[in-house]
């Protein structure tokens, strides 16, 4: 049986006035207001993890397998949207991880990859314990 699972992943384009206290809605189609500059995405993922353990989460956003995050960071903002400990030593959680500096200037299909690595003493394992991905489409109004 798998020890860790990423059940699902989806993006939400963050816009001014959106509340961080709510779970962000999934967006298959994203239409930014402008092609210029970079944007901020909330990447929401549901995890089933071991209750005892430390994890390192990694988020990537790609177009044609090339990263579109301007300055990838090892420490980003994570919002906990759901948290439950089971009687069988599992941790069920939904996190929204904030990816800023995302270049969405080209219309088309983008891929998001989320990986969870076990970590010991602040050092992540080489291989991910779980991974999942999703896709979304960026378009602009004519």
N, C-alpha and C positions, 0 to 999 in steps of 0.2 A: 504494500500500500504506500502511496505517496505520503511523504511527511509534510510537505508544504505545497499549497495550491494557490494559484492566482485564478480565481473563478471568472472574472471578467475585467475588461479595461475599456474606458471610453473617454473621449475628449469633450471639453466645453470651452468655447472662446469666452474669456472673461471680458466683460464690458463694464464701463463706469456705472455704478449704482447697484451692481449685483451683490447680494448678501452672502457673506462667507459662512453664515450660520446654517444655511440650508444645504441639502445635497444638490449638487449641480446637475442639470438635465443633460442626458446624452445628446450629442449632435453628430449625425452622420454627414450632414452637409453644413459647412461653415462658410459664411459670407462676411468677411471683414469689411469694415467701413472704408478702409483705404488699403491700397497696395504698398504704400510707402511705410517705411519703418518696420518695427517688429511688433509682435503681439504676445499676449500672455494666455496660456492654456492651463486649465485645470485638468489634470489627467487623473481620473477617478478609477480606483481598482479595488476589488474585493479579495481579501486574503484569508486563507485558512492556514494558520501557522502553529508551531509548537508553542505551548504556553510558556515554557522555560527556554529562553534563548534570546540572543540579540541578532538583529537583522539590519542589513544595509540594502536600501532600495535604490534602483537605478532606472531612470526614465530617459528614453531617447525618442526624438521626433525626426523622421526621415522623409526625403523625397528622392526617389531613385537610389535608395541606399546611401545617400549622403545626408549627414546631419544638417538640420536647418535651425539648430539652436546656436545663436551667435557666440555665447560664452558659456559653455557647459560648466556647471558647478558641482562640487562634491557635497555641498550642504545647501539644501533648498527648503522651502517652506512646505510642511506637510500638515494638512488639516485632518483630524480624526472625525469621521462622519458617523461611524458606528463601531461599537466595541462590545464584545461578549466573550466571557470565559465559559467553556463548557465543563461538564463534570468529567470528561475524558481527556483533560489536559490539552485542549485545543483553544486557540485564540481566533475568534472570528472578527474581522475588522474591515472597515471600508475607509480608505484614505483618499484624499484628494491632494495630489502632489502638484505644486505650482511650477510650471515651466515658463520662464520669462525669456524675452529676447528671441522669440520664434519667428523666423522669416516665412511668411505665408504669401509672398508676392507673386507666386506662379499658380495659375489655376491647375487643378488636377488632383491626383490621389496621393495622400500622405499616409505614412505608417507610424504608429506609436508602439514602442517596445517597452515593457516593464519587466524588470528582473528583481528577484529577491535573493540576496546572498546571505548565508549564515555568516556571523561575525563573532570573533573571539578576541578579547582584549583590544577592541577597536580596529582589528584587521579583518577584512572580508576574505572569505574563501575564494579560491580561484574560479570555481564553477558555480553557476547559479543553482540554488535549491529549487527555484520555480521561475517560470517565465511565461508570458502571454503577450499577445499583441492584438491590435485592432487597426482599422483603416478608416479614413474619413476623406471627404472631397471638399476642396476649396474652390469657390467660384466667386465671381464679381459681377455686379449688375452692370449692364451696358449703359 
